[in-house]
Amino acid sequence: MKNEKISLDEAQLVMSKAIRRLETIIDEGDDAKMMNAGNCLSGLISRYSKLIETRELEKRLQALEERQNLKIVN
């Protein structure tokens, strides 16, 4: 992906896959891998929740802008 910007939908998909993979490592890995995967999972979940929050805010903003545009037209 180098320096390409990805959409929020693409980021959510990548993060979802990473979370599932980390869960597998935690279930099947040795202690060191489990600890590393747990730390990664913690950070990833934090960022994932921020992504979901951002997506929801974008949807709300878009709805408000659409309502405002309708008021201007009428």
Wavefront OBJ file of the C-alpha trace (Angstrom):
o trace
v 0.000 0.000 0.000
v 3.018 2.287 0.336
v 1.898 5.901 0.826
v -1.538 5.485 -0.724
v -4.494 6.849 1.190
v -7.217 4.313 1.814
v -10.870 4.916 2.481
v -12.421 4.444 5.900
v -14.232 1.376 4.556
v -10.944 -0.142 3.391
v -9.296 0.671 6.712
v -12.152 -0.972 8.585
v -11.800 -4.134 6.470
v -8.034 -4.317 7.006
v -8.418 -3.727 10.748
v -11.154 -6.365 11.028
v -8.919 -8.938 9.340
v -6.003 -7.991 11.597
v -8.153 -8.342 14.719
v -9.281 -11.825 13.670
v -5.668 -12.831 12.944
v -4.471 -11.541 16.313
v -7.243 -13.464 18.061
v -5.990 -16.645 16.362
v -2.415 -15.956 17.500
v -3.609 -15.398 21.063
v -5.526 -18.703 21.000
v -2.761 -20.782 19.398
v 0.554 -19.046 20.103
v 3.216 -19.512 22.731
v 3.413 -17.126 25.687
v 5.669 -14.551 23.978
v 3.508 -14.456 20.842
v 0.372 -14.232 22.956
v 1.739 -11.244 24.879
v 2.812 -9.435 21.707
v -0.489 -10.200 19.996
v -2.400 -8.990 23.063
v -0.520 -5.692 23.039
v -1.122 -5.276 19.304
v -4.793 -6.148 19.727
v -5.208 -3.542 22.441
v -3.803 -0.771 20.252
v -5.704 -1.930 17.203
v -9.022 -2.025 19.018
v -8.430 1.515 20.252
v -7.803 2.723 16.717
v -10.709 0.667 15.363
v -13.130 2.279 17.797
v -11.843 5.717 16.747
v -12.418 4.749 13.109
v -16.010 3.715 13.847
v -16.565 6.988 15.721
v -15.171 8.957 12.774
v -17.392 7.100 10.301
v -20.470 7.797 12.424
v -19.589 11.488 12.685
v -19.117 11.681 8.917
v -22.541 10.113 8.358
v -24.176 12.542 10.785
v -22.432 15.509 9.187
v -23.489 14.390 5.723
v -27.108 14.039 6.874
v -27.024 17.532 8.387
v -25.531 18.975 5.206
v -28.213 17.283 3.109
v -30.961 18.672 5.350
v -29.429 22.125 5.178
v -29.257 21.935 1.385
v -32.944 20.951 1.265
v -33.860 23.961 3.402
v -31.924 26.278 1.114
v -33.621 24.882 -2.004
v -37.122 25.157 -0.511
l 1 2 3 4 5 6 7 8 9 10 11 12 13 14 15 16 17 18 19 20 21 22 23 24 25 26 27 28 29 30 31 32 33 34 35 36 37 38 39 40 41 42 43 44 45 46 47 48 49 50 51 52 53 54 55 56 57 58 59 60 61 62 63 64 65 66 67 68 69 70 71 72 73 74
